[in-house]
Amino acid sequence: MDYRRLGRTDLTVSSICLGTMTWGTQNTEAEGHEQMDYALEQGVNFFDTAEMYPTPYESALRGRTEEIIGSWFKSRGTRDRVIVATKSLGPGEKFSDVRGGPRFTKRQLHQAVDESLQRLQTDVIDLYQLHWPERPTNCFGKLGFDWPADDGDWTSVEETLEALQDLIDAGKIRHAGLSNETAWGTMRFLTHAEAGRGPRVVSVQNPYSLLNRSFEAGLGEVAVREDCGLLAYAPIAAGVLTGKYLHGAQPEGARLTLYPQNSRYRKEQGLKAVEAYVELAERHGLDPAQMAIAYVLSRPFTTSAIIGATKMSQLESNIAAKDLRLSDQVLEELEEIHKVYTYPCP
């Protein structure tokens, strides 16, 4: 396993991070424990979760994934071997039952952290992330930015950073990170931190895959120059880059079969790109999913790729991508496909 420094901290995290968002719906507690056992054996020391998991979001299940991780920590005695990351909910109409509507204020962040600590059965969270911006911006499938008629009442970066610093000072979190963030937002957090308003964010957790390389456009340079690396989620685009959904296929029990509303990665141009990527992988004797993960790991701005699985066979294959190094020929051919299908699924 390759280990990489998390921001400018003294922590080194595995290049493969175990994602957990299916635990509590598609996966049982026992299956979540089995996945964590295996991942740890393979050298994965980095687990990512969120207070809203499992997904898709259901109010009655909020926090269940954190509880599964917490019960594993307690039963296995493994807390000191894992760097655990979780996230605070951003705003959204369907989350109005959470703290009266989630925001990144001091009061709400303190409450959210306390609740996550209890569910995780730990005294400290290693990396605490803001799940998505409170302000209106172009995340979740949008490349272009339409200035909103009403910019809304959003918590200032300064207040949020001060709250995160309070939580660090209280020993409840070690480091702070961002998620689904833009270059502007990331630089605002970094600039205010340099001015002494709070902790320096150490990472940005955004989507990044062969179907969505938008991170490169502005955030790639920020990540490298500011040591604020990418935690890449959906590196195989919700399983689409395996090729299993091609030609209208709907595999039984697969995530996008169960939740067809999550169509972000099944746009027409995206599926054409997948055909090209799968053909390339097969021609070079590669597993398409492993090739996709290896590509993400080869980027200079990537700290870790977050993989998730509902079956152990998927998990084993995805973790094995850590040992794959793509040849110059394969990388060149990947770029040629990207020129034809650029950002097909942002």
N, C-alpha and C positions, 0 to 999 in steps of 0.2 A: 504494500500500500504506500502511496505517495502522500506525504503530509506537507501542508502549506501553512504559512503564517497567517493568522487572522488579523488583518489590518496591521497596526503597529503595536499589537499586544504581545504578550509572552506566550500566547496559546498557539499551538499548531493543530490544525484539524485535518482529518482525512480528506483526500480529494473527492471521495464518494461520501455523500451525506445521506443518511437514511430518512426519507420522507415518510410521514405517518398519517396522512389525511384520510385514509380509508378505514382506519381502525375505529370500530364502533358502529360501522354500517356494513361495508363489504367484508370486513374482517372482524372476527371475534377477538376477545381479550387474549385467549390462548394463542391464536394465530399471530397477534401482535407480539406476544412474548417470544414466540418461535422465531419471528423475523429478527427481533433484537438480539436474541441469542446467536443466531447465525451471523448477523452483521458484525457483532463484536468479535466473534471468532475470526472473521476475515480481516480484521484490522480497522473496521469502521468505528471511529470514536466520536462521531458527530451526528446527532439526531436533531431533526427539525420538526416542530409542531406549532400549534396556534390555539388560542382560546376558543376560536370558532369551530375547530375540527371536532367531529368528522364533517366532510363535505359530500354532497350539497348540504348547506346549512339547515338545521332543524333546531328550533329553540330548545326543545326538550333534551337534545343530545349535546348541546354546547358544552365543551370541556371534557367530553367523554374520552377523547384521544389522550389528553393530558393525564387523565385518571389511569388509563391503561399503562402509560409509561411509568407513572408513580407506583403502581402496584408491582411492576417489574423491578424497579429500583429496590423496593422493599423486600421482595421475595428473593432477589438474586444478590443483593448487597453490592451492586455495581455502580452506584452513583459516582464514585470517584474515578471511574474509568471512562466516563462519557462527558462530552461537552454538549450541553443541552441548550437548544435555542427555541424560543417561543415568541408569540406575537400578540400585540394588542389590537383588537378590532378597530377599524376605521369606521366612518359614518356610512349609513345606508338605511333605506326605509325598512328593510326586513329585519334590521337589528334594533329597532326602536325599543324593544323590551329590555335591552341590555343597558343598565345604568342610565336609563332615560334617554338613550341615544348616545352611542359611543363617540368620544372625542379624546384628544390628547392633552387634556388639562391636567394640572397637578393632582386634583382630587381623583379624577377617573383613572389615571395611570397608577396611582398608589393602590386603588381598590383592585384594579385588574391584576397587578403584580401579586398582591396578597392572595387573590383567588387562585391564580396559576400556581403559586408556591404550594398552596394547600393541596391542589389536585395532583401536582407532581411529587408530592411528599419529599420536598427538598427545602433547604434553607436559602439557597441562592440559585438564580438563573444565570447561566454563563453568557448568553447573548439574548438581549431583549429587543425585539424589532417592532416598528410601527407598520402594521400590515399593509396599509395603503394611505396615500395622502388624505388629509382632512379637507384640503382645499380642492376646488374643481380643477382637474387637469386631464391630460390625455394618457391615461393608463387603461389597462384591460381592453386590449384590442384596437386601440386608436393610435394612428400615426400622426394625423393632422390635429391641430389644436384650434378649436373654435372658442374665442373669448366669451365667457358666459355673460348673459345679460345681468345676472346677479352673482357677484363674486362670493357672496355668502359671508357668514360670520365664523371664521375659522381661527383656531388657537394659534397664537404666534409661535414661530420657531423658538424664540427666546424662552417662552414659558415652558414649552415642551422639553427643551434641553435642560432647563433648571430642574424640572421634575425628574428627569432621568438622572441628573447629578445627585439629587436628594436620595434617590433609590440606590445609587452606587454607594453614597456615603453611609447609608443605613445597612449596607452589606446584603441587600436583597437581589441586586443584579451586579454582574461584573462589567459588562460592556453593552453598548447600544448599537443598533443597526437599523437600516431602512429597508423597505420592501415596496415593490411596484412604484418606484420613485423615478423622477426625471433628473436630468443633468442640473437644471436650475435648482431644484429642491435639494439635491445632494450637496451642491456647492453652498447653498444658504446654511445648511446645518454645519458644514465644515468651517465656513467663515465665522459664524457665531461662536463655534467652539474655540477657534483660534483667538477670538476676542475675550475668552474667559467666561462665556455664558453657559458652559456645560461640557459634557464629554464629547470627544471626537468619535463620530460614528465610524465603525470598523468594516462595514460591509453593506452591500445593496443586494437584496434578494429580488431578482426580476426574471421574467421568462427569457430563455435563450435556447435556441435550437436551430437546426438547419432550416426550419420553416419560419423562424422569427429571429433574425439577427439584428433587430433594431437597436439593441444595446450598444452595438458598435458605433452608431452614428454620433453620439455625443458622450455617452457614459463610459465608453471604452477607455478614452483618454483620461477621464476623471479617475476611473478605477485604478489605472496604472500609476499616474502621477501622484495621486493622493493616498496610495496604499489603502484603498477602500474597495476591496475586491468583490467580484460578482459571486453570489451564491445562486447558481443557475437552476431555476425550477422548470419543470416540463422539458427536460433535455431530449426526450423522445416524443414530445408533443402529445401528451396524454395517450401514448401508445400508437399514435397514427404512423409514426416513422418506422414501426415494425413492418408495416405493409398489411396488417391484418384486416384493415377496413377497406382495402382497395376493391374496386369493381362492385360496390354496393354491399359488401359483406358486413354482416352483423353478428359477430361471434357471440355465442351464448355466454352470459355472465360478464362480458367485457364492459368496461366503464361507460363507453359511449353508446353501447347497446342499452344499458340500464338507464343512462341519463342522456338521451339524445339531444336535450336542449343545450348541452355543452358542445356546440358545433364550431367553435373557434378554429379548430385545426382541420375541418373537413370542407373547406371552401374549394371551389372548382380548381383554381390555380394551385392550391396547396396539394390536392390529390394528384395533380399532374406532376408536381415536384416530387412527391413521394414515390411515384412510379419510377422516376429517373434515379432517385437515390437508392431505391431498392435494387434496381437493375445494376447500378454501379457496384453495390455491395456484393451482389451475387457473382458478378463478373470477376471480382477480386477475391472470392472465397471468404467474404466477411459476413458476420451476422449484422443485419441492418441496424438493430437497436444498439449493439455494441459500437458500431461505427459512428452512430450519431452521438453517443455519450463520449467516445474518445475524441471526437471533433471538438466538443464543448471543452473538454479538459485540456486540449492543446492550445487554447487561446491564452494570451499573456495576461489577460485581465481576470481570468477565472480562478477563484479560490477553491470552490467545491461545486460539484454537480449533485443536485438533490434527486435521488431516484426513489420511486415508490413502486410497490407491487402488491397484487392481491394473492398471487400464488408463489410458493417457494421457488418453483422452477424459474419464474420471471426474476425474482430477487437474485438468485444465484447467477443467472446470465448477466443481469445488469451490473452486479458488483464485479464480475469477471472483466468488464470493460476497462477496469483499472490497469490491466496488463497489456492492453492493446495500444500500439503506437502506429499511427497511420503513415504510410509511405508518402514521399513527396508526390509520387504519381497520383495517388488517391486524393491527396489534398488539392492538387491542381484540377483534377476532374470535378471535385466538389465545388470549386470556385466557378468552373464553367457552367455547372447547373445553376448556381446562385445567380449568375449573370442573366440567365433566362427567366428564372423564377425568383425575383428579388422581393423579399418581405411578403410572401403570399399569405401568411397568416399572422399578422401582428397581434 
